[in-house]
Amino acid sequence: MKVLILVLSARREPWGDMMKCSMDTWDAEHHPQTTTRYYCGKSDDNSDDRVWNSPQFDEELERVAPRTVEAYEKSLELSWDFMARTHSSTYVHKKNLVDFIETLPKWNVLCGLLVTGERPFLWGGGSYIMSRDVVEKLVENKHRWNNNIMEDNALTDLANEIGIPMMGNGRMASINMAEVGWSVMPYGIGEGFTFTDWRDVKKIHPHHYIRCKQDLKRHLDLEIMRQLKANL
């Protein structure tokens, strides 16, 4: 079983620094069943074959949805069974990711954190896991993808339209600044906790996606990733 980790990224700051930090932290950990690719907007920089540049879309937020579909289509050039679609402010624990995927069915998997309400959707901030056949169906129907709404809503709408069932059993833990130290908010499994000593972050297992995003203080995303690399 092979897993492609596909990371929504960008070369402009602060995302360029976060992409490099991802490469130097969690993606520096080798796992024989995973391959990672980062997808960015248009660029003449082809110095790293792990980074895919869009041939037509820039890095504006309004272009995230079409750029994502473009990346899904390009990903099918590689050999893999499952895609872990995440973004630049997420730390990926590769072993936990593979262990979780091995519990899933082989086909028809669109797994994430389901936000309920009048219009339920799979939350993009929590990242997804998709089987190859699901990605193939999304690409086959790319002409029906709505580029005028947020990417996670577009994915949810298209999945509903073409009959792909959504699994709400995703897992993710979010690390946030607390009044003293840090707090961990788990989704899907586990209990939250706070800590001041980074060695205690090991309690975050068995989560495979760890959200490091600190709104308005994005430089802290990098520090969190480095601490996770050192202490997990």
Beta strands, then each sheet from edge to edge (+ up, - down):
strand 1: 3-8
strand 2: 34-40
strand 3: 51-53
strand 4: 82-87
strand 5: 90-92
strand 6: 110-111
strand 7: 114-115
strand 8: 121-122
strand 9: 128-131
strand 10: 172-177
strand 11: 182-187
strand 12: 193-195
strand 13: 209-211
sheet 1: 3+ 2+ 1+ 4+ 9- 6+
sheet 2: 5+ 13- 10- 11+ 12-
sheet 3: 7+ 8-
end
